[in-house]
Amino acid sequence: KAFLSRHGDPYARIGNDYDRIVQIGIGSSGVPETFVIDSQGKIAAQHIGDIREDDVPKLLKALEEAK
């Protein structure tokens, strides 16, 4: 409690999506899931599932293209 009082609570600004309106709107399937967001704030790529070694090149390419 003292730490949060000194440094602030980062979770205080997190919104709740109890009705899953945002989740459905962005096409999210649940966790684990990774999104690559471009410089305009749009979803450039979505990876569903855990990230495995063979996924890394695809995600790095998506990050590069999203600049």
Buried (B, 14 or more C-beta within 10 A) or exposed (E): EEEEEEEEEEEEEEEEEEEEEEEEEEEBEEEEBBEBEBEEEEEBBBBEEEEEEEEEEEBEEBBEEBE
